[in-house]
Amino acid sequence: MGLILFHFPMICYIAIFIKNNRERK
């Protein structure tokens, strides 16, 4: 469970990065 909490911010960051890439095209 602690591992998921640790990776959560990274997942959010990746999700935002993908969203920005999609809007760019």
CHARMM internal coordinates of N, CA and C (Angstrom, degrees):
IC EDIT
DIST 1 N 1 CA 1.4634
DIST 1 CA 1 C 1.5331
ANGL 1 N 1 CA 1 C 110.11
DIST 1 C 2 N 1.3306
ANGL 1 CA 1 C 2 N 116.00
DIHE 1 N 1 CA 1 C 2 N -39.68
DIST 2 N 2 CA 1.4679
ANGL 1 C 2 N 2 CA 118.55
DIHE 1 CA 1 C 2 N 2 CA 179.45
DIST 2 CA 2 C 1.5263
ANGL 2 N 2 CA 2 C 111.06
DIHE 1 C 2 N 2 CA 2 C -62.79
DIST 2 C 3 N 1.3368
ANGL 2 CA 2 C 3 N 115.51
DIHE 2 N 2 CA 2 C 3 N -34.45
DIST 3 N 3 CA 1.4631
ANGL 2 C 3 N 3 CA 119.12
DIHE 2 CA 2 C 3 N 3 CA -178.66
DIST 3 CA 3 C 1.5252
ANGL 3 N 3 CA 3 C 110.30
DIHE 2 C 3 N 3 CA 3 C -63.88
DIST 3 C 4 N 1.3399
ANGL 3 CA 3 C 4 N 117.03
DIHE 3 N 3 CA 3 C 4 N -40.88
DIST 4 N 4 CA 1.4665
ANGL 3 C 4 N 4 CA 120.48
DIHE 3 CA 3 C 4 N 4 CA 179.82
DIST 4 CA 4 C 1.5262
ANGL 4 N 4 CA 4 C 109.56
DIHE 3 C 4 N 4 CA 4 C -62.50
DIST 4 C 5 N 1.3215
ANGL 4 CA 4 C 5 N 116.53
DIHE 4 N 4 CA 4 C 5 N -42.29
DIST 5 N 5 CA 1.4677
ANGL 4 C 5 N 5 CA 120.54
DIHE 4 CA 4 C 5 N 5 CA -179.31
DIST 5 CA 5 C 1.5220
ANGL 5 N 5 CA 5 C 110.09
DIHE 4 C 5 N 5 CA 5 C -62.94
DIST 5 C 6 N 1.3310
ANGL 5 CA 5 C 6 N 116.08
DIHE 5 N 5 CA 5 C 6 N -35.07
DIST 6 N 6 CA 1.4635
ANGL 5 C 6 N 6 CA 120.96
DIHE 5 CA 5 C 6 N 6 CA -178.15
DIST 6 CA 6 C 1.5322
ANGL 6 N 6 CA 6 C 110.61
DIHE 5 C 6 N 6 CA 6 C -71.50
DIST 6 C 7 N 1.3297
ANGL 6 CA 6 C 7 N 117.53
DIHE 6 N 6 CA 6 C 7 N -35.86
DIST 7 N 7 CA 1.4653
ANGL 6 C 7 N 7 CA 121.20
DIHE 6 CA 6 C 7 N 7 CA -177.12
DIST 7 CA 7 C 1.5215
ANGL 7 N 7 CA 7 C 112.08
DIHE 6 C 7 N 7 CA 7 C -86.31
DIST 7 C 8 N 1.3279
ANGL 7 CA 7 C 8 N 117.92
DIHE 7 N 7 CA 7 C 8 N -15.05
DIST 8 N 8 CA 1.4750
ANGL 7 C 8 N 8 CA 120.65
DIHE 7 CA 7 C 8 N 8 CA -176.44
DIST 8 CA 8 C 1.5257
ANGL 8 N 8 CA 8 C 112.71
DIHE 7 C 8 N 8 CA 8 C -54.41
DIST 8 C 9 N 1.3542
ANGL 8 CA 8 C 9 N 119.32
DIHE 8 N 8 CA 8 C 9 N -49.29
DIST 9 N 9 CA 1.4736
ANGL 8 C 9 N 9 CA 119.36
DIHE 8 CA 8 C 9 N 9 CA 179.55
DIST 9 CA 9 C 1.5259
ANGL 9 N 9 CA 9 C 112.02
DIHE 8 C 9 N 9 CA 9 C -60.25
DIST 9 C 10 N 1.3435
ANGL 9 CA 9 C 10 N 116.35
DIHE 9 N 9 CA 9 C 10 N -35.89
DIST 10 N 10 CA 1.4672
ANGL 9 C 10 N 10 CA 119.59
DIHE 9 CA 9 C 10 N 10 CA -179.63
DIST 10 CA 10 C 1.5275
ANGL 10 N 10 CA 10 C 110.17
DIHE 9 C 10 N 10 CA 10 C -67.69
DIST 10 C 11 N 1.3301
ANGL 10 CA 10 C 11 N 116.74
DIHE 10 N 10 CA 10 C 11 N -38.99
DIST 11 N 11 CA 1.4648
ANGL 10 C 11 N 11 CA 120.37
DIHE 10 CA 10 C 11 N 11 CA 179.41
DIST 11 CA 11 C 1.5271
ANGL 11 N 11 CA 11 C 109.53
DIHE 10 C 11 N 11 CA 11 C -64.55
DIST 11 C 12 N 1.3260
ANGL 11 CA 11 C 12 N 116.53
DIHE 11 N 11 CA 11 C 12 N -42.15
DIST 12 N 12 CA 1.4694
ANGL 11 C 12 N 12 CA 120.48
DIHE 11 CA 11 C 12 N 12 CA 179.22
DIST 12 CA 12 C 1.5311
ANGL 12 N 12 CA 12 C 109.58
DIHE 11 C 12 N 12 CA 12 C -62.00
DIST 12 C 13 N 1.3239
ANGL 12 CA 12 C 13 N 116.63
DIHE 12 N 12 CA 12 C 13 N -42.32
DIST 13 N 13 CA 1.4598
ANGL 12 C 13 N 13 CA 120.82
DIHE 12 CA 12 C 13 N 13 CA -179.00
DIST 13 CA 13 C 1.5252
ANGL 13 N 13 CA 13 C 110.53
DIHE 12 C 13 N 13 CA 13 C -63.35
DIST 13 C 14 N 1.3285
ANGL 13 CA 13 C 14 N 116.66
DIHE 13 N 13 CA 13 C 14 N -42.57
DIST 14 N 14 CA 1.4725
ANGL 13 C 14 N 14 CA 120.68
DIHE 13 CA 13 C 14 N 14 CA 179.29
DIST 14 CA 14 C 1.5287
ANGL 14 N 14 CA 14 C 109.81
DIHE 13 C 14 N 14 CA 14 C -65.59
DIST 14 C 15 N 1.3386
ANGL 14 CA 14 C 15 N 116.56
DIHE 14 N 14 CA 14 C 15 N -40.95
DIST 15 N 15 CA 1.4673
ANGL 14 C 15 N 15 CA 120.41
DIHE 14 CA 14 C 15 N 15 CA -179.46
DIST 15 CA 15 C 1.5236
ANGL 15 N 15 CA 15 C 109.77
DIHE 14 C 15 N 15 CA 15 C -61.61
DIST 15 C 16 N 1.3171
ANGL 15 CA 15 C 16 N 117.50
DIHE 15 N 15 CA 15 C 16 N -42.51
DIST 16 N 16 CA 1.4788
ANGL 15 C 16 N 16 CA 120.93
DIHE 15 CA 15 C 16 N 16 CA 179.21
DIST 16 CA 16 C 1.5233
ANGL 16 N 16 CA 16 C 109.16
DIHE 15 C 16 N 16 CA 16 C -66.05
DIST 16 C 17 N 1.3284
ANGL 16 CA 16 C 17 N 117.47
DIHE 16 N 16 CA 16 C 17 N -39.83
DIST 17 N 17 CA 1.4641
ANGL 16 C 17 N 17 CA 121.27
DIHE 16 CA 16 C 17 N 17 CA -179.00
DIST 17 CA 17 C 1.5302
ANGL 17 N 17 CA 17 C 110.01
DIHE 16 C 17 N 17 CA 17 C -62.14
DIST 17 C 18 N 1.3358
ANGL 17 CA 17 C 18 N 117.19
DIHE 17 N 17 CA 17 C 18 N -43.03
DIST 18 N 18 CA 1.4687
ANGL 17 C 18 N 18 CA 121.09
DIHE 17 CA 17 C 18 N 18 CA 179.41
DIST 18 CA 18 C 1.5291
ANGL 18 N 18 CA 18 C 109.51
DIHE 17 C 18 N 18 CA 18 C -66.03
DIST 18 C 19 N 1.3305
ANGL 18 CA 18 C 19 N 116.52
DIHE 18 N 18 CA 18 C 19 N -40.91
DIST 19 N 19 CA 1.4678
ANGL 18 C 19 N 19 CA 120.26
DIHE 18 CA 18 C 19 N 19 CA -179.06
DIST 19 CA 19 C 1.5308
ANGL 19 N 19 CA 19 C 110.09
DIHE 18 C 19 N 19 CA 19 C -62.68
DIST 19 C 20 N 1.3362
ANGL 19 CA 19 C 20 N 116.79
DIHE 19 N 19 CA 19 C 20 N -41.95
DIST 20 N 20 CA 1.4614
ANGL 19 C 20 N 20 CA 120.18
DIHE 19 CA 19 C 20 N 20 CA 179.21
DIST 20 CA 20 C 1.5305
ANGL 20 N 20 CA 20 C 110.17
DIHE 19 C 20 N 20 CA 20 C -64.91
DIST 20 C 21 N 1.3130
ANGL 20 CA 20 C 21 N 117.68
DIHE 20 N 20 CA 20 C 21 N -39.73
DIST 21 N 21 CA 1.4638
ANGL 20 C 21 N 21 CA 120.95
DIHE 20 CA 20 C 21 N 21 CA 179.50
DIST 21 CA 21 C 1.5237
ANGL 21 N 21 CA 21 C 110.33
DIHE 20 C 21 N 21 CA 21 C -63.31
DIST 21 C 22 N 1.3325
ANGL 21 CA 21 C 22 N 116.86
DIHE 21 N 21 CA 21 C 22 N -39.03
DIST 22 N 22 CA 1.4634
ANGL 21 C 22 N 22 CA 120.96
DIHE 21 CA 21 C 22 N 22 CA -179.30
DIST 22 CA 22 C 1.5302
ANGL 22 N 22 CA 22 C 110.34
DIHE 21 C 22 N 22 CA 22 C -66.02
DIST 22 C 23 N 1.3225
ANGL 22 CA 22 C 23 N 116.67
DIHE 22 N 22 CA 22 C 23 N -42.45
DIST 23 N 23 CA 1.4683
ANGL 22 C 23 N 23 CA 119.58
DIHE 22 CA 22 C 23 N 23 CA -178.32
DIST 23 CA 23 C 1.5250
ANGL 23 N 23 CA 23 C 111.01
DIHE 22 C 23 N 23 CA 23 C -68.86
DIST 23 C 24 N 1.3200
ANGL 23 CA 23 C 24 N 116.65
DIHE 23 N 23 CA 23 C 24 N -28.17
DIST 24 N 24 CA 1.4578
ANGL 23 C 24 N 24 CA 120.65
DIHE 23 CA 23 C 24 N 24 CA -178.01
DIST 24 CA 24 C 1.5365
ANGL 24 N 24 CA 24 C 110.97
DIHE 23 C 24 N 24 CA 24 C -65.38
DIST 24 C 25 N 1.3585
ANGL 24 CA 24 C 25 N 115.61
DIHE 24 N 24 CA 24 C 25 N -42.71
DIST 25 N 25 CA 1.4737
ANGL 24 C 25 N 25 CA 119.22
DIHE 24 CA 24 C 25 N 25 CA -173.64
DIST 25 CA 25 C 1.5222
ANGL 25 N 25 CA 25 C 111.71
DIHE 24 C 25 N 25 CA 25 C -68.10
END
COOR INIT
IC SEED 1 N 1 CA 1 C
IC BUILD
